[in-house]
């Protein structure tokens, strides 16, 4: 199927327009071509990974955040690892285990664990925006660690991104007087820093092992560490005390966020240009903002919208400067 051209669409007759748009009817998706299915898969990723921020917000109302993150990762990790064992994928070699353990710590125990904890104290929309700007930290790290000259577009994206963040927080100046809000922001920042370091390390190690089987193992290891850690330190409630709302959130994030959306992401990445797939990183915060407002009456102000748009523009410039190190190579994000 050829590329969908919106300019050409407006030059067609009404009948031709309807016939062209009918290609995107989800009811007849099974009859569509590969590209159309990939577009639907990408749309699913944009929506589902955006909803996980709001789902987490609901979940941490009823259960300790780190315990919820641990259970989510443990269950998803078991399912992923079981699948790869069933298809008899080769197990990691001895020398591959140290990087896997380190990535389990950076990707999930710290990044996902801290972002889940942070969302307890800040809005889902704000947490999603902060999660989306992690490529900016790649530029900051590069300023101190890279011997190569950074592209001008990356530096420009860094400055624009930070200006957007400043505009966002202009609307939250009073909130910084609240220790809980400051703590939530700190946790979210630490989560994005951990994600940035994990992205760089994954880029170095990806050629040495199956990244998808590795991801399942990372989730399993992190789930074990977080779940056991919360129980031994007393930061957990008994399984019998976990309300149905939290189990529903965990089930949703495992099945829809970690498995279905991830499979859609892989399908889209295989059949669409990488730059096109990367759009999910910019749509996720919008979905989180809208759902947070609808479900939790979270405030959307002019400064949040303007600052978020400017921050994501900065992220886009950074991704354009470093197309080989972008969020689309580091999918478990879901942002969450």
C-alpha atoms as one frame of an Amber mdcrd trajectory, in Angstrom:
protein
   0.000   0.000   0.000   1.308   3.451  -0.816   1.862   6.282   1.597  -1.329
   7.994   2.739  -1.228  11.501   1.217  -3.542  13.988   2.943  -2.841  16.690
   0.326  -3.978  14.383  -2.422  -7.040  13.470  -0.375  -8.404  17.016  -0.580
  -8.060  17.031  -4.387 -10.126  13.867  -4.821 -13.847  13.606  -5.478 -16.162
  12.918  -2.488 -16.551   9.277  -3.532 -12.800   8.831  -3.840 -12.298  10.489
  -0.442 -14.751   8.111   1.232 -13.171   5.105  -0.446  -9.708   6.247   0.669
 -10.766   6.889   4.252 -12.555   3.531   4.359  -9.142   1.909   4.339  -8.855
   2.978   7.981 -12.136   1.427   9.129 -11.122  -0.658  12.175 -14.038  -3.066
  11.737 -12.458  -4.424   8.548  -8.885  -4.254   9.823  -8.275  -7.963   9.146
  -8.729  -7.266   5.421  -6.265  -4.378   5.320  -2.723  -4.243   4.080   0.350
  -4.375   6.255   0.911  -0.622   6.324  -2.643   0.145   7.444  -2.360  -2.460
  10.198   0.937  -0.905  11.249  -0.725   2.523  11.500  -3.438   1.063  13.720
  -0.738  -0.636  15.814   1.058   2.690  16.213  -2.203   4.373  17.238  -2.695
   1.679  19.868   0.792   2.347  21.231   0.155   6.095  21.366  -3.035   5.601
  23.345  -2.213   2.618  25.545   1.179   3.825  26.758  -0.441   7.180  27.506
  -3.130   5.506  29.607  -0.604   3.657  31.776   0.302   6.929  33.504  -3.308
   7.448  34.517  -3.716   3.788  35.457  -0.697   4.068  37.742  -2.216   7.168
  39.345  -5.300   5.138  40.225  -3.298   2.146  41.399  -1.085   4.007  43.866
  -4.191   5.347  45.609  -4.762   1.888  47.074  -1.367   0.167  47.285   2.248
   1.244  47.989   3.742   2.449  44.712   6.905   0.327  44.745   4.897  -2.776
  45.599   2.596  -2.141  42.656   5.545  -1.575  40.305   7.170  -4.768  41.579
   4.056  -6.909  41.089   3.478  -5.470  37.619   7.069  -6.195  36.565   7.085
  -9.630  38.202   3.942 -10.816  36.412   4.927  -9.310  33.052   8.453 -10.710
  33.399   7.143 -14.208  34.090   4.924 -14.059  30.998   7.718 -12.763  28.748
  10.323 -15.244  29.988   7.853 -18.139  29.759   7.147 -17.270  26.128  10.831
 -17.221  25.180  11.415 -20.483  27.020   8.511 -22.078  25.133   9.981 -21.060
  21.771  13.368 -22.307  23.060  15.195 -19.018  22.657  18.848 -19.283  23.676
  19.461 -18.312  27.285  21.933 -15.472  27.958  25.549 -16.540  28.211  27.546
 -16.070  31.384  29.243 -12.869  30.208  25.860 -11.363  29.278  24.426 -11.495
  32.782  26.241  -8.479  34.335  24.799  -6.048  31.729  21.354  -7.621  32.148
  21.488  -7.163  35.940  22.585  -3.543  35.530  19.854  -2.813  32.984  17.277
  -4.471  35.254  18.296  -1.978  37.920  18.316   1.073  35.619  15.371   0.245
  33.349  12.840  -1.096  35.800  13.790  -1.065  39.476  14.856   2.581  39.309
  13.222   4.115  36.231   9.815   2.452  36.350   9.828   2.058  40.127  10.666
   5.690  40.838   8.288   7.084  38.200   5.455   4.963  39.671   6.336   6.230
  43.133   6.565   9.836  41.933   3.132   9.813  40.312   1.637   9.385  43.768
   2.540  13.026  44.491   2.138  14.784  41.131  -0.426  14.693  38.342  -0.383
  11.974  35.693  -0.048  14.569  32.925   2.934  16.282  34.523   4.608  12.916
  35.172   4.066  11.902  31.540   5.619  15.125  30.248   8.646  14.666  32.504
   8.995  11.093  31.311   8.878  12.209  27.678  11.765  14.686  28.009  14.355
  12.068  28.933  16.192  12.402  25.559  17.222  15.874  26.731  19.294  14.230
  29.472  21.187  12.346  26.747  22.493  15.697  25.549  23.392  16.754  29.105
  25.289  13.493  29.633  26.982  13.945  26.267  28.223  17.395  27.268  30.292
  15.813  30.047  31.177  12.394  28.632  31.449  12.656  24.852  34.710  13.544
  23.150  32.837  14.327  19.955  31.284  17.680  19.228  27.555  17.589  19.825
  25.344  18.596  16.866  24.032  22.147  16.984  20.486  20.850  16.640  20.947
  18.790  19.826  22.143  21.826  21.800  19.232  23.855  20.442  16.803  21.101
  21.433  18.334  21.022  24.920  17.821  24.757  25.414  14.293  24.721  23.993
  13.381  21.678  26.067  14.576  23.258  29.300  12.737  26.474  28.495   9.570
  24.433  28.083  10.107  22.769  31.440  10.590  26.178  33.066   7.294  27.376
  31.573   5.530  24.268  32.903   6.822  24.813  36.408   5.916  28.496  36.347
   2.381  27.308  36.933   3.571  25.136  39.856   5.669  27.641  41.789   3.258
  27.564  44.718   3.226  23.764  44.653   6.952  23.696  45.397   6.093  24.862
  48.902   4.525  21.413  49.387   7.204  18.853  50.406   5.204  16.025  48.816
   5.151  17.789  45.438   8.915  18.419  45.616   9.475  14.773  46.482   7.347
  13.621  43.538   9.273  15.877  41.147  12.592  14.582  42.493  11.514  10.961
  42.045  10.379  11.670  38.480  13.670  13.386  37.650  15.682  10.487  39.051
  13.556   8.108  36.977  14.284   9.984  33.741  18.014  10.170  34.542  18.098
   6.423  35.150  16.245   5.881  31.859  18.747   8.051  29.990  21.744   6.139
  31.363  19.987   2.855  30.579  19.374   4.013  27.000  23.054   4.762  26.457
  24.113   1.482  28.048  21.555  -0.482  26.026  22.981   1.073  22.853  26.421
  -0.265  23.791  25.234  -3.738  24.768  22.329  -4.425  22.372  24.476  -6.368
  19.915  25.597  -8.843  22.584  22.240 -10.439  23.440  18.590 -10.761  22.401
  17.208  -7.398  23.605  13.607  -8.654  23.814  14.364 -11.812  25.812  16.706
  -9.665  27.871  13.911  -7.202  28.566  11.709  -9.978  29.937  14.524 -11.176
  32.184  15.130  -7.602  33.348  11.474  -7.225  34.247  11.487 -10.526  36.111
  14.642  -9.707  38.079  13.432  -6.203  38.912  10.018  -7.537  39.922  11.632
 -10.010  42.299  13.869  -7.318  43.825  11.090  -4.731  44.261   8.482  -7.203
  45.517  10.829  -8.867  47.990  12.321  -5.532  49.024   8.968  -3.941  49.834
   7.904  -6.945  51.916  11.142  -7.197  53.889  11.252  -3.450  54.585   7.594
  -3.221  55.564   6.611  -1.021  52.604   3.998  -3.479  51.399   0.552  -4.712
  52.285  -0.510  -8.346  52.211  -1.794  -9.724  48.928  -5.155 -10.323  50.584
  -5.361  -6.626  51.468  -4.783  -5.387  47.927  -8.139  -4.042  46.670  -9.607
  -5.042  43.358  -8.884  -1.588  41.922  -5.132  -2.144  42.231  -5.318  -5.685
  40.840  -7.310  -4.299  37.902  -4.643  -1.640  37.314  -1.829  -4.196  37.523
  -3.657  -6.534  35.145  -4.313  -3.707  32.693  -0.700  -2.524  32.691   0.640
  -6.069  32.297  -1.696  -7.155  29.508  -2.272  -3.893  27.662   0.802  -1.838
  28.573   3.583  -4.414  28.776   2.388  -7.088  26.336  -0.210  -5.937  23.789
   1.148  -2.409  23.329   4.688  -3.733  23.154   3.728  -6.212  20.419   1.977
  -3.384  18.549   5.108  -1.296  18.935   7.290  -4.030  17.435   4.865  -4.525
  14.532   4.770  -0.785  13.821   8.543  -0.525  14.048   8.941  -3.345  11.519
   6.590  -1.822   8.941   6.820   1.954   9.391   9.751   4.401   9.318  11.451
   4.817  12.680  10.828   8.555  12.698   7.106   7.951  12.193   6.930   5.422
  15.023   8.659   7.860  17.376   5.508   9.990  17.370   4.209   7.895  20.277
   6.606   9.728  22.601   4.832  13.011  21.837   1.271  11.664  21.921   1.564
   9.800  25.248   1.708  12.989  27.380  -1.318  14.416  25.559  -3.317  11.256
  26.300  -2.222  11.342  29.941  -3.127  15.022  30.288  -6.604  14.570  28.821
  -7.399  11.416  30.793  -6.019  12.898  34.007  -8.308  15.889  33.594 -11.301
  13.710  32.815 -10.841  11.062  35.525  -9.083  12.923  38.331  -9.977  16.569
  37.637  -6.296  17.358  37.193  -5.680  20.949  36.204  -4.593  21.756  32.649
  -3.437  25.350  32.460  -2.194  27.473  29.594   1.363  27.247  30.954   1.262
  23.432  31.106   0.037  23.223  27.502   2.501  25.815  26.207   5.445  24.512
  28.214   4.655  20.906  27.331   4.494  21.729  23.615   7.809  23.615  23.765
   9.484  20.848  25.794   8.361  18.198  23.301   9.633  20.376  20.452  13.021
  20.325  22.160  12.797  16.537  22.477  11.960  16.287  18.771  15.043  18.324
  17.859  17.226  16.127  20.063  15.801  12.994  18.447  16.432  14.440  15.006
  20.034  15.138  15.976  20.546  11.642  17.381  18.317   9.349  15.358  20.414
   6.385  16.484  19.781   7.138  20.175  16.101   7.900  20.581  13.243   6.796
  22.706  11.980   4.472  19.971  14.946   2.180  20.546  14.061   1.887  24.203
  10.432   0.837  24.064   9.422  -0.306  27.512   8.646   2.844  28.310   5.293
   3.136  27.956   6.753   5.975  29.768   5.476   3.763  32.612
